[in-house]
Structures are given as structure tokens and as C-alpha cells.
Amino acid sequence: MEILPFEWLTFRNPFGFISKVREVSAKLQIKPEWLMLVIWVESRFDSQAINPASNAFGLIQCLPSTLARLGYSLEYVKGKYGEWQLEHLVLPYLKPYVGKMNSAYDVYLAIFSPVCLGKNDGYVIALEHEKAYRGNKVLDTVYGDHDGKLEVIDVKCFFKQAVTKSIKLHKKDRKYASKIPIFYEPSLY
């Protein structure tokens, strides 16, 4: 079996987690490496990660409203770890998009803003004066084209840079370098 992106961090994610990623990915009809990349970008595999600004929680940073839609409260899911979240949050959240996720970018967009799935790179998610833009301004101003519009391409640029930078840093770290295949590059498609 091929190594998955960030599988070298298995000291934090036991084999059961990797197996569950593979199982959930098969059900979602996506490559498991795409899901691993998205989880890394969203939470660095910290199942207890919480965004203090939005209260987004867990592996894929579910908003409290998303948790409620899935039948859970933030209080209930706190303390639930990776395998549980993959089965009870990630799978049901992404299931409606089966067949529409054809790349790691699509999996990320399904979490970030599902309305973007299937849209072109110039599709505008939010404008400068809107709350959604203000909360994600850095995607336009640092990773994007700084045009006052949050577009699909801005989100994709952020995602690619986050993944690429993380893998380069892990390759330079003696703890992980020997665990990463020499010519390893993530598959975003």
C-alpha cells in the first residue's frame, strides 16, 4: 500500500486512523491522500482543534451550525477523536458530494464552500464588503491576487501552498525525513 501524505505522523495518528481514512475515502469515492491533505490543512490532524473566532471544531473544522445539521452539539463532539470524527462527521458531511470531488482541491472546496464545486477558478465566493470575505481575507491578499474578491482560485492557491510548504518542512526535519519517500510529491488530482 502506498504511503499517504502525512502518514509519517503516525505517532499522532495510529494505524486505526489511517485505516479509517482509507475506508471513508472509499465510501466517498475519493483518493485517501486527498482526504489526508485536507485534514492536514484544516486541523493538522488535531481532532480537538478549535477556531476561537468561529468555534469551528475538529478534523475538518465543522462550524457549530454544521454540527447541528449532522445531529451533534459542539459539547458532544469535544473529546471525540479521529476515527469517530471520520465516521460521524467527515463521512456524512462529504457524502452529498460523492461524484463531484475529482481532486484534493474539490474535497477542500466541499468543506470550505460546497457551492464552489464544479465552478470555474474565477467564481466569486465573496466580495470585500461581505463577512465571508473578511473572515478569509488572507486567501485573497496573501495567496490570491489581492483584488477584493475571494475566488475559487484564491482558495486553491492557499491549499496548494499550505500542502507544499508543509511537506517541504517535514522533508527537512530529521524526525520525518527518513520516513518520507525520496521523490514523494502529493497528488492533488
N, C-alpha and C positions, 0 to 999 in steps of 0.2 A: 504494500500500500504506500502510496506517495505521501511524503510529509506535507502537512497542511501549514499555511502561513501561521507563524507564531506558535506552532505546536512545540517548539523548543522551550516554551514557557510552561511545560507540563508540570513543573514543580508547583505551580499555582493552579493548574488545571489537570487534575488526574485523568487517567485513561478513560474513565467513565464519561467525562465531559467531552472528550474528542469523539468517542463512540456516539454520544447523543447528538453532537453536531452532524456527524455523518448520517444518522438516522433521520433527523429533522430535515436536513438538506434533501435527502432522497424523497421525502414526502412533499417537499416544496418544489421538487424538480429543478434544483439549482446545484451548482458545484459547492461542495462543503468549504472549499477555500474562499469562496465569495462570502459566505456567512462568517467565517473566521475573520476576514479582513474588516467586515462591517462591525462586528463586535469589538474588534480592537480599536477602531476609530471612535466608536460610541462610548466605550467604557473601559478600555484597556483590560478587558476580561474581569473587571471588578464587578461581581454580581450585586454588590451593595453600593455601587456608585450612585450618587445623588447630585443633581444640579441644583444648587441653592437658589438660583434665580427662577427656575421653572418647576422645581420639585420632580423633574423627570428622574426616573429611577431604573436601575438595573442594567443588564447586559446591552439592551438596545435603547435605553433611556426612554421608557414609556412615561408619558405625561399622566397625571392623576386622572384626567378625563378618559384617556385610553385604557387605563387600568379598570376604570368603572365600566367602560364598554365591554371589557373582557370578563367582567363579573368580580373584580377584586378591588380592594382599597389599598392605598399605599401602606397603611399599617399592617395589613395582612401579608403583603408580599415582602416586607422588610424581613430579612433573615432567611428568605428562600434563596437557595443557591443555584448555581449554573444549570445543572441538569433539570431541575424543576422549572426554572425560567424558560429554558429552551422548549420544554414540553407544553407549558401552560401560558406562556406569554408570547414567545417568539413565533412558534408554530401557528397558533390561532390568529395572531396579528398579520402574519405574512400570507396565510392560506388564501385569502381572496385574490392575491396577485399571482397565483400559480399560472404559468404560461406567459406572464408579462415581464418576468425577471430573466433577462437574457445576458446579464453581465453583473459584475460586482457593483458597478455604478447603479444598475437598476435596483438591486437589493437595497443599496443605500438610499436611493430616491424613494423606494417604497416605505422606508421608515421615516425619512426626512419630510417628504411631501408626496404622498401617493398620487396625487393629481398629476404629477410630473411624468409618470410612467408613460412612455410612448410619445412624449413631446420632444420637439427638436431642442438643440442646445440653446437656442435664443429665447426659448419660452420664459416669460417673466413670471416669477413666483411672487415677488412683492416689489413695490416701489419705495423709494426713500422715506416717504412720509408715513408709511404703514408700520404697524407694530411688528409684523413678521420680518420686515427688513431690519428694523432697529435691533431686534434680538439676534440677528445673523449678519449684521453689517460687515463684520470681518471677512466673510466669504466673498463679498464684493470688493472691499477696499484693500485686502491683503492678497487674496488668492485670485480674485477676478479682475475685471477691467476698470473698476472704480468709476462706474457710470451712473450710480444712483439707482440701479436696478439689480435685484437679486435674480439671477437667471440660472437655468439648469447648468450651463457651462461653468458658472462660478462654483456651484456645489461639486461638480465633477472634478474641477481643478483642485479644490480643497481636499477632496477624498484621495485623489491620486498622490498629491504631495504628502499627505499625512502617512499614507501607507509606505511610500518610497523612502521617506525620511526615517521612519521607524525601523524598517528593515536594514537600512544602511547603518544606523546606530547599533542595532543588535549584532551586525556582522563585525563591528569594531570592538565589541565588548567580549573580553576573553571568556566570560562565563557561557556565552552562547555561540561564539564563532565556530567552534568545532562541531556544533550540533546542526548548523545550517549548511545544506549542500552548497558547494563552492559556486556553482553558476546559478544559484537559486534566484528567480525573479517571480514575483506574484503574477497570477493570471487574472487580469481584470475583465477579460472576455471569455 
